[in-house]
Amino acid sequence: MVYSAKYHLVWWPKYCWRALVAKVEARLVRIISEVCSEHQVEVLGLEIMADHVHLLCKVHPSFGVSQLVRFLKGRSSGILSEEFPCMRDVPSLWTNSWFVSSVAAAPPSVARACVSNHKVA
């Protein structure tokens, strides 16, 4: 099977909570990398802002992007609330919403630049 299913995913904490910083950000990067590796998802770009996450990835069509988001949000919510006491204040870290856009038509370098340019110095 030959495919090129690349997606730009964005999701955010409830109440636009600006908590994805410092140690939480570093831990979230590791969690996302682990989940993607477990499901043979190739990470092409990742930027974590204080109040949202951008992930550019290549997903096998039979796995599905919605299933990936469910795994990413579920695992990270559980681990972060377990490891960081400040995360225990809300019953679920993430909103139910998320954004997805196909980037198959754009060259990967353009999509990667879009994701990485969100980070403000």
C-alpha positions in Angstrom: 0.0 0.0 0.0 1.3 3.4 -0.9 0.0 6.5 0.9 0.8 10.0 1.9 -1.6 11.0 4.7 -0.1 14.0 6.4 -2.1 16.0 8.9 -1.7 19.2 10.9 -3.4 18.7 14.2 -4.2 21.3 16.9 -5.7 20.8 20.3 -5.9 22.8 23.5 -6.5 22.6 27.2 -9.9 23.4 28.7 -10.5 27.1 29.4 -7.5 28.1 27.2 -5.4 27.3 30.3 -1.8 28.4 29.6 -0.2 25.5 31.5 1.8 23.8 28.7 5.1 25.4 29.8 8.5 24.3 31.3 8.5 20.8 32.7 4.9 20.2 31.5 5.9 21.1 28.0 8.9 18.8 28.0 6.9 15.9 29.4 4.2 16.4 26.9 6.8 16.2 24.0 7.9 12.8 25.4 4.4 11.5 25.7 3.4 12.6 22.2 6.6 11.0 20.8 5.9 7.7 22.7 2.3 7.5 21.5 3.3 8.2 17.9 6.1 5.7 18.0 3.8 3.0 19.4 1.3 3.5 16.5 3.9 4.0 13.7 3.0 7.6 13.3 5.8 9.7 11.9 6.2 13.1 13.6 7.1 15.7 11.0 6.8 18.7 13.3 5.7 19.5 16.8 5.3 22.8 18.6 3.8 23.2 22.0 2.5 26.6 22.9 1.4 27.6 26.4 -2.2 27.1 25.5 -2.3 24.7 22.5 -0.4 22.0 20.7 0.5 21.8 17.0 1.5 18.4 15.5 2.4 17.7 11.9 2.4 14.0 11.3 2.0 11.1 8.8 -0.6 8.6 9.8 -1.4 5.3 8.1 -5.0 5.5 6.6 -6.2 2.3 8.3 -5.2 3.7 11.8 -7.1 7.0 11.4 -6.4 10.5 12.7 -9.3 10.6 15.1 -8.0 7.5 16.9 -4.6 9.1 17.1 -6.0 12.2 18.7 -7.9 10.1 21.2 -4.8 8.2 22.2 -2.7 11.4 22.4 -5.2 13.3 24.5 -6.1 10.4 26.7 -2.6 9.3 27.5 -1.3 12.8 28.1 -4.2 13.9 30.2 -3.7 10.9 32.5 0.1 11.1 32.8 0.2 14.9 33.2 -2.5 15.0 35.9 -0.6 12.1 37.7 2.8 13.8 37.6 1.9 17.5 38.0 -0.3 18.4 41.0 -1.5 21.6 39.3 -3.1 19.5 36.5 -5.4 17.8 39.0 -7.6 20.8 39.4 -9.6 20.0 36.3 -11.3 16.6 35.6 -9.9 16.5 32.1 -7.0 18.5 30.8 -8.1 18.8 27.1 -11.3 20.1 25.5 -13.3 17.7 23.4 -12.5 19.8 20.3 -9.6 19.6 18.0 -8.6 20.8 14.5 -7.3 18.7 11.7 -6.2 19.8 8.2 -4.7 17.6 5.5 -1.3 18.8 4.2 -0.7 16.3 1.5 -1.0 18.9 -1.2 1.6 21.2 0.4 5.3 20.2 0.4 6.3 19.0 3.9 8.8 21.9 4.2 6.0 24.4 3.9 3.8 22.6 6.4 6.7 22.2 8.8 7.5 25.9 8.6 3.8 26.8 9.3 3.9 24.7 12.5 7.3 25.9 13.7 6.5 29.6 13.1 3.8 29.5 15.7 6.4 29.7 18.5 7.0 33.2 19.7 10.4 34.1 21.1 
